[in-house]
Amino acid sequence: MTGSLAELTDLDLRRPFTRADAMKAGLDPELLRGSRFRRIFRGVHILRSVEVSPFIRTQAALTIHPPTAFASHISAARVLRLPVPDLPDEHVTVFDQRDRRNRPGIITHVASRVPGPAAHVVTYRGVRISGPFRMFVELASVLSLVDLVVVGDAMLKMFKIPSSRLVEECEKSKDQPAVAARTAAAFVRAGVDSPMETRLRMLIVLAGLPEPQVNHKIRNEHGRVVIRLDLSWPALKLIVEYDGRQHAEDIRQWNRDLERREVFDDGEWRIIVVTAKGIYQEPGRTIERIRKALVNRGSSAVPRNVSEDWRPFFPGRA
């Protein structure tokens, strides 16, 4: 901030503010047209030196709404730092039609004041947002099944809640997206470490293959956990692992992975390694690799023909 601006106003120009806020604080509104400020939404500005992060955009969207409004849907998930797609609009929910503020880049919803989980609003990082369970149901109206399960897995890890609690809260909801939310909640699992592990598990499950166990623990003769498996079929001694590109860039992690896989080789375990290419570009080939491994390991639950339900979510590319 320049010294001249600091002398002109006590308004915190590093936070989103409205034109009306600037005028009330004694700042000439004509300055907002200059190079020292940027417009986030119509009527909402900030110092140009401030990076407009998703969190800043959420604050900006709320600035033009009444204090009872709250960030919802994708915006609430961003405030919580949950893994959601990079969609362009901010979502704000109000309790009265008259409180809606139409702006390009902001989608406003109107909610009822019905008590219970569906009406739950919390304050996090100084921002009013949908409570986690309410947010999960809201997201069912804007995310695909797989993207919503990614969020659900991350929620269980973040809030340390059992999957049964999420299912229960979705069952209570009477909101329109609740049916889709219940479908996704049934796939959510605890103990998942990353969104890509969720996507790999969902590729397997939607293909109709037996669901792998999440976070299986292998213990030594003293009962101490020595290895945790992301996705596995322990009875078959079969493991499927997502291997991110960062492992190849971290030599220590790469060496640990090699040593870990040698332990499995000695124990007659079979490991299938899947990369991002196997999920985003060649999902069909990945399914076939896993299907064959399950058959070779003696699984009796492998269907003769895999389901096509995975295709809408994993289109792949040439």
GIZI-V55324 format. One record per residue. N is the residue number from 1. PHI is phi in whole degrees, -180 to 180 (NA if undefined). PSI is psi in radians with two decimals (none if undefined). Layout:
n=N phi=PHI psi=PSI
n=N phi=PHI psi=PSI
//
This chain:
n=1 phi=NA psi=2.41
n=2 phi=-80 psi=2.75
n=3 phi=-62 psi=-0.68
n=4 phi=-62 psi=-0.70
n=5 phi=-68 psi=-0.72
n=6 phi=-59 psi=-0.61
n=7 phi=-76 psi=-0.46
n=8 phi=-76 psi=-0.52
n=9 phi=-153 psi=2.67
n=10 phi=-94 psi=-0.02
n=11 phi=-66 psi=2.36
n=12 phi=-76 psi=1.77
n=13 phi=-80 psi=-0.08
n=14 phi=-89 psi=-0.02
n=15 phi=-116 psi=2.65
n=16 phi=-58 psi=2.38
n=17 phi=-142 psi=2.73
n=18 phi=-92 psi=2.90
n=19 phi=-59 psi=-0.69
n=20 phi=-64 psi=-0.68
n=21 phi=-60 psi=-0.74
n=22 phi=-64 psi=-0.77
n=23 phi=-66 psi=-0.71
n=24 phi=-64 psi=-0.58
n=25 phi=-85 psi=0.02
n=26 phi=88 psi=0.25
n=27 phi=-91 psi=2.26
n=28 phi=-62 psi=2.05
n=29 phi=-61 psi=-0.35
n=30 phi=-66 psi=-0.43
n=31 phi=-64 psi=-0.45
n=32 phi=-67 psi=-0.31
n=33 phi=-84 psi=-0.19
n=34 phi=-82 psi=-3.06
n=35 phi=-78 psi=-0.18
n=36 phi=-83 psi=-0.16
n=37 phi=-127 psi=2.74
n=38 phi=-126 psi=2.59
n=39 phi=-94 psi=2.21
n=40 phi=-88 psi=-0.94
n=41 phi=-130 psi=2.96
n=42 phi=-59 psi=2.09
n=43 phi=87 psi=0.03
n=44 phi=-126 psi=2.24
n=45 phi=-131 psi=2.97
n=46 phi=-160 psi=2.80
n=47 phi=-58 psi=2.42
n=48 phi=-64 psi=-0.46
n=49 phi=-72 psi=-0.22
n=50 phi=-88 psi=2.24
n=51 phi=-71 psi=2.25
n=52 phi=-87 psi=1.59
n=53 phi=-82 psi=2.93
n=54 phi=-55 psi=-0.63
n=55 phi=-65 psi=-0.75
n=56 phi=-63 psi=-0.71
n=57 phi=-63 psi=-0.67
n=58 phi=-64 psi=-0.78
n=59 phi=-59 psi=-0.74
n=60 phi=-63 psi=-0.72
n=61 phi=-64 psi=-0.64
n=62 phi=-75 psi=-0.45
n=63 phi=-58 psi=-0.59
n=64 phi=-91 psi=0.05
n=65 phi=-109 psi=2.84
n=66 phi=-63 psi=2.81
n=67 phi=-60 psi=-0.38
n=68 phi=-78 psi=-0.22
n=69 phi=-70 psi=2.79
n=70 phi=-148 psi=2.66
n=71 phi=-72 psi=2.40
n=72 phi=-138 psi=-3.14
n=73 phi=51 psi=-2.29
n=74 phi=-59 psi=-0.68
n=75 phi=-63 psi=-0.72
n=76 phi=-64 psi=-0.71
n=77 phi=-64 psi=-0.65
n=78 phi=-65 psi=-0.72
n=79 phi=-61 psi=-0.66
n=80 phi=-79 psi=-0.08
n=81 phi=62 psi=0.65
n=82 phi=-86 psi=2.67
n=83 phi=-77 psi=1.78
n=84 phi=-127 psi=2.73
n=85 phi=-61 psi=2.73
n=86 phi=-84 psi=1.33
n=87 phi=-86 psi=2.65
n=88 phi=-77 psi=-0.52
n=89 phi=-95 psi=2.67
n=90 phi=-96 psi=2.57
n=91 phi=-116 psi=2.26
n=92 phi=-128 psi=2.40
n=93 phi=-115 psi=2.37
n=94 phi=-123 psi=2.98
n=95 phi=-106 psi=-0.01
n=96 phi=-144 psi=2.38
n=97 phi=-55 psi=-0.59
n=98 phi=-69 psi=-0.25
n=99 phi=-90 psi=0.00
n=100 phi=-72 psi=2.46
n=101 phi=-126 psi=1.86
n=102 phi=-79 psi=2.11
n=103 phi=-145 psi=2.50
n=104 phi=-60 psi=2.31
n=105 phi=94 psi=-0.05
n=106 phi=-127 psi=2.22
n=107 phi=-107 psi=2.14
n=108 phi=-108 psi=2.31
n=109 phi=-113 psi=2.69
n=110 phi=-116 psi=2.19
n=111 phi=-114 psi=2.73
n=112 phi=-85 psi=2.91
n=113 phi=-98 psi=0.49
n=114 phi=-61 psi=2.23
n=115 phi=-70 psi=2.82
n=116 phi=113 psi=-3.05
n=117 phi=-57 psi=-0.60
n=118 phi=-66 psi=-0.38
n=119 phi=-105 psi=0.16
n=120 phi=-70 psi=2.18
n=121 phi=-127 psi=2.39
n=122 phi=-128 psi=2.91
n=123 phi=-111 psi=2.18
n=124 phi=-138 psi=2.28
n=125 phi=56 psi=0.57
n=126 phi=78 psi=0.17
n=127 phi=-122 psi=2.36
n=128 phi=-74 psi=2.19
n=129 phi=-138 psi=2.88
n=130 phi=-60 psi=2.45
n=131 phi=-61 psi=2.73
n=132 phi=-54 psi=-0.75
n=133 phi=-72 psi=-0.69
n=134 phi=-61 psi=-0.78
n=135 phi=-59 psi=-0.72
n=136 phi=-60 psi=-0.75
n=137 phi=-66 psi=-0.74
n=138 phi=-59 psi=-0.74
n=139 phi=-64 psi=-0.41
n=140 phi=-63 psi=-0.31
n=141 phi=-88 psi=-0.18
n=142 phi=-128 psi=-0.21
n=143 phi=-113 psi=2.74
n=144 phi=-75 psi=2.93
n=145 phi=-55 psi=-0.86
n=146 phi=-66 psi=-0.77
n=147 phi=-62 psi=-0.61
n=148 phi=-71 psi=-0.65
n=149 phi=-66 psi=-0.63
n=150 phi=-57 psi=-0.81
n=151 phi=-64 psi=-0.77
n=152 phi=-61 psi=-0.78
n=153 phi=-59 psi=-0.75
n=154 phi=-67 psi=-0.63
n=155 phi=-62 psi=-0.76
n=156 phi=-61 psi=-0.69
n=157 phi=-70 psi=-0.75
n=158 phi=-67 psi=-0.79
n=159 phi=-99 psi=-0.03
n=160 phi=53 psi=0.95
n=161 phi=-119 psi=2.66
n=162 phi=-77 psi=2.70
n=163 phi=-62 psi=-0.52
n=164 phi=-63 psi=-0.54
n=165 phi=-68 psi=-0.73
n=166 phi=-64 psi=-0.75
n=167 phi=-60 psi=-0.78
n=168 phi=-62 psi=-0.77
n=169 phi=-68 psi=-0.63
n=170 phi=-67 psi=-0.60
n=171 phi=-65 psi=-0.55
n=172 phi=-74 psi=-0.47
n=173 phi=-69 psi=2.42
n=174 phi=-107 psi=0.07
n=175 phi=-69 psi=2.73
n=176 phi=-58 psi=-0.71
n=177 phi=-78 psi=0.06
n=178 phi=-61 psi=-0.58
n=179 phi=-62 psi=-0.82
n=180 phi=-66 psi=-0.62
n=181 phi=-65 psi=-0.69
n=182 phi=-65 psi=-0.69
n=183 phi=-60 psi=-0.81
n=184 phi=-67 psi=-0.72
n=185 phi=-60 psi=-0.54
n=186 phi=-67 psi=-0.36
n=187 phi=-95 psi=-0.18
n=188 phi=-72 psi=2.41
n=189 phi=-132 psi=2.59
n=190 phi=-84 psi=2.72
n=191 phi=88 psi=0.14
n=192 phi=-83 psi=2.36
n=193 phi=-94 psi=-0.38
n=194 phi=-154 psi=2.72
n=195 phi=-58 psi=-0.61
n=196 phi=-69 psi=-0.57
n=197 phi=-65 psi=-0.68
n=198 phi=-62 psi=-0.80
n=199 phi=-63 psi=-0.70
n=200 phi=-65 psi=-0.76
n=201 phi=-63 psi=-0.72
n=202 phi=-68 psi=-0.59
n=203 phi=-61 psi=-0.76
n=204 phi=-65 psi=-0.84
n=205 phi=-68 psi=-0.76
n=206 phi=-68 psi=-0.35
n=207 phi=-79 psi=-0.09
n=208 phi=86 psi=0.18
n=209 phi=-82 psi=2.77
n=210 phi=-57 psi=2.40
n=211 phi=-73 psi=2.27
n=212 phi=-74 psi=2.69
n=213 phi=-79 psi=2.44
n=214 phi=-95 psi=2.32
n=215 phi=59 psi=0.78
n=216 phi=-69 psi=2.41
n=217 phi=-105 psi=2.31
n=218 phi=-106 psi=2.22
n=219 phi=-112 psi=2.69
n=220 phi=-86 psi=-3.04
n=221 phi=-65 psi=-0.27
n=222 phi=-96 psi=0.04
n=223 phi=86 psi=0.05
n=224 phi=-84 psi=2.40
n=225 phi=-70 psi=2.13
n=226 phi=-108 psi=-0.48
n=227 phi=-146 psi=2.44
n=228 phi=-114 psi=2.30
n=229 phi=-102 psi=2.23
n=230 phi=-61 psi=-0.99
n=231 phi=-137 psi=2.26
n=232 phi=-161 psi=2.86
n=233 phi=-119 psi=1.51
n=234 phi=-55 psi=-0.67
n=235 phi=-65 psi=-0.47
n=236 phi=-96 psi=-0.08
n=237 phi=54 psi=0.81
n=238 phi=-123 psi=2.32
n=239 phi=-125 psi=2.45
n=240 phi=-123 psi=2.24
n=241 phi=-124 psi=2.42
n=242 phi=-88 psi=2.25
n=243 phi=-116 psi=1.83
n=244 phi=-76 psi=2.76
n=245 phi=-61 psi=-0.47
n=246 phi=-64 psi=-0.44
n=247 phi=-63 psi=-0.66
n=248 phi=-71 psi=-0.39
n=249 phi=-89 psi=-0.25
n=250 phi=-111 psi=1.75
n=251 phi=-63 psi=-0.58
n=252 phi=-67 psi=-0.74
n=253 phi=-64 psi=-0.70
n=254 phi=-62 psi=-0.77
n=255 phi=-64 psi=-0.70
n=256 phi=-62 psi=-0.72
n=257 phi=-63 psi=-0.71
n=258 phi=-63 psi=-0.78
n=259 phi=-63 psi=-0.70
n=260 phi=-63 psi=-0.73
n=261 phi=-72 psi=-0.51
n=262 phi=-65 psi=-0.65
n=263 phi=-61 psi=-0.73
n=264 phi=-68 psi=-0.69
n=265 phi=-59 psi=-0.73
n=266 phi=-65 psi=-0.53
n=267 phi=-94 psi=0.20
n=268 phi=66 psi=0.45
n=269 phi=-83 psi=2.66
n=270 phi=-113 psi=2.29
n=271 phi=-116 psi=2.25
n=272 phi=-109 psi=2.11
n=273 phi=-101 psi=2.24
n=274 phi=-119 psi=2.31
n=275 phi=-105 psi=3.12
n=276 phi=-59 psi=-0.62
n=277 phi=-60 psi=-0.66
n=278 phi=-70 psi=-0.29
n=279 phi=-100 psi=-0.79
n=280 phi=-91 psi=-0.52
n=281 phi=-108 psi=-0.64
n=282 phi=-129 psi=0.94
n=283 phi=-63 psi=-0.63
n=284 phi=-63 psi=-0.73
n=285 phi=-65 psi=-0.69
n=286 phi=-62 psi=-0.76
n=287 phi=-60 psi=-0.78
n=288 phi=-66 psi=-0.68
n=289 phi=-59 psi=-0.79
n=290 phi=-71 psi=-0.68
n=291 phi=-60 psi=-0.82
n=292 phi=-63 psi=-0.69
n=293 phi=-64 psi=-0.70
n=294 phi=-63 psi=-0.75
n=295 phi=-64 psi=-0.81
n=296 phi=-64 psi=-0.46
n=297 phi=-87 psi=0.01
n=298 phi=91 psi=0.32
n=299 phi=-67 psi=2.36
n=300 phi=-99 psi=0.05
n=301 phi=-105 psi=0.20
n=302 phi=-86 psi=2.15
n=303 phi=-70 psi=2.69
n=304 phi=-64 psi=-0.71
n=305 phi=-122 psi=2.24
n=306 phi=-71 psi=2.70
n=307 phi=-72 psi=2.69
n=308 phi=-96 psi=0.13
n=309 phi=-65 psi=-0.31
n=310 phi=-77 psi=-0.41
n=311 phi=-60 psi=-0.73
n=312 phi=-62 psi=-0.42
n=313 phi=-101 psi=-0.35
n=314 phi=-132 psi=1.25
n=315 phi=-68 psi=-0.42
n=316 phi=68 psi=3.11
n=317 phi=-158 psi=2.73
n=318 phi=-69 psi=none
//
